[in-house]
Amino acid sequence: MVVCQPLPRLVAETAGLYFIHKPPGLAFHSTDDETGLLPRLRELGSLHEPLLPCHRLDRVTSGLMAVAKSREAASAMALLLRERRVHKYYVALAAGKPKKKQGRVIGDMARSRRGQW
C-alpha cells in the first residue's frame, strides 16, 4: 500500500533563509519508514543550497520553519533564537469548547504515557 505523506511548502525566502510550512504528520527527522522534512525538501528539487535547520517542530505540529541556506545564516538565526530576539508563537486547536473563555498555557508540555506529546 502506498501512503501519501504531507508535503512541505516554501512560503518565503530571504538572502539567507527559507521559510517552510511543515504540515502536521510530517516528521522532522527521517526514520526507516518515512523521509523527514529536509530530505523531502531536497526531493522536491526547488531548493538547491545546503539546508540547515534553525529549529524543529514535532511530527504532530504544523507551522512555519526557518531553514538556513548557509552556516553563517544558521549561526545568525541560532544567536537570535538564543537571545530571544525572535519570538515564536503557538496556537492550539481544541476539538471541543474550553470550559473557560480565555486563559494561558504556561510551562512545558509533558509526554503522555506512550511517550507522545
C-alpha positions as CSV (number, residue, x, y, z in Angstrom):
1,M,0.0,0.0,0.0
2,V,1.3,3.5,-0.9
3,V,0.9,6.1,1.9
4,C,0.8,9.7,0.8
5,Q,2.8,11.9,3.1
6,P,2.0,15.6,3.5
7,L,4.3,17.9,1.5
8,P,6.1,20.9,2.9
9,R,5.7,24.2,1.1
10,L,8.0,27.2,0.5
11,V,6.3,30.2,1.9
12,A,9.0,32.9,1.8
13,E,12.7,33.4,1.1
14,T,15.4,35.8,2.2
15,A,19.1,36.0,1.2
16,G,20.0,33.5,3.9
17,L,16.8,31.7,4.9
18,Y,13.9,29.7,3.5
19,F,10.6,29.8,5.5
20,I,8.9,26.5,5.0
21,H,5.4,25.4,6.0
22,K,5.7,22.0,7.7
23,P,2.3,20.2,7.7
24,P,1.1,18.1,10.6
25,G,2.0,14.4,10.2
26,L,5.4,15.1,8.6
27,A,8.4,14.1,10.8
28,F,11.3,16.4,11.1
29,H,13.8,13.5,11.2
30,S,13.9,10.6,8.8
31,T,13.0,7.2,10.0
32,D,13.2,3.7,8.4
33,D,9.6,4.2,7.2
34,E,9.5,7.9,6.4
35,T,11.5,10.6,4.8
36,G,12.0,13.6,7.1
37,L,11.5,17.3,6.3
38,L,14.9,18.3,4.9
39,P,15.3,15.2,2.6
40,R,11.7,15.8,1.5
41,L,12.6,19.4,0.5
42,R,15.6,18.2,-1.4
43,E,13.5,15.6,-3.2
44,L,11.1,18.3,-4.4
45,G,14.1,19.8,-6.2
46,S,13.3,23.5,-5.8
47,L,15.8,24.2,-3.1
48,H,19.5,23.9,-4.1
49,E,21.6,25.4,-1.3
50,P,22.6,23.4,1.7
51,L,19.6,23.1,4.0
52,L,20.4,23.7,7.7
53,P,17.6,23.6,10.2
54,C,17.3,26.5,12.6
55,H,14.8,24.7,14.9
56,R,12.4,21.9,14.6
57,L,8.7,21.0,15.1
58,D,7.3,17.7,16.3
59,R,5.5,15.4,13.9
60,V,2.0,16.4,15.1
61,T,2.8,20.1,14.9
62,S,2.3,22.2,11.8
63,G,3.9,25.6,11.4
64,L,6.5,27.8,9.8
65,M,10.1,26.7,10.0
66,A,13.3,28.7,9.3
67,V,15.8,26.7,7.2
68,A,19.2,28.3,6.6
69,K,21.0,28.3,3.3
70,S,24.5,28.6,4.8
71,R,26.3,28.0,8.1
72,E,26.6,31.8,8.6
73,A,22.8,32.2,8.3
74,A,22.2,29.3,10.6
75,S,24.6,30.8,13.2
76,A,23.0,34.2,13.0
77,M,19.5,32.7,13.4
78,A,20.7,30.5,16.4
79,L,22.0,33.6,18.1
80,L,18.7,35.4,17.6
81,L,16.8,32.5,19.0
82,R,19.2,32.0,21.9
83,E,19.0,35.7,22.8
84,R,15.1,35.6,22.4
85,R,15.2,38.3,19.8
86,V,12.9,36.1,17.6
87,H,9.5,35.4,19.1
88,K,7.8,32.1,18.4
89,Y,4.0,31.8,18.8
90,Y,1.9,28.7,19.1
91,V,-1.8,28.3,18.6
92,A,-3.6,25.3,19.9
93,L,-6.7,23.9,18.3
94,A,-9.2,22.1,20.5
95,A,-11.8,19.6,19.5
96,G,-14.3,20.9,22.0
97,K,-15.2,24.1,23.7
98,P,-12.9,25.1,26.6
99,K,-14.5,25.4,30.0
100,K,-13.2,29.0,30.4
101,K,-13.4,31.8,27.8
102,Q,-9.7,32.5,27.9
103,G,-6.5,31.5,29.5
104,R,-2.9,30.7,29.0
105,V,-0.9,27.6,28.9
106,I,2.2,28.2,31.0
107,G,5.1,25.8,31.2
108,D,6.5,22.9,29.2
109,M,4.4,20.2,27.6
110,A,4.6,16.8,29.2
111,R,4.7,13.5,27.4
112,S,1.8,11.1,27.6
113,R,2.1,7.6,29.0
114,R,3.0,6.3,25.5
115,G,5.8,8.9,25.0
116,Q,3.9,11.1,22.6
117,W,3.2,14.8,23.1
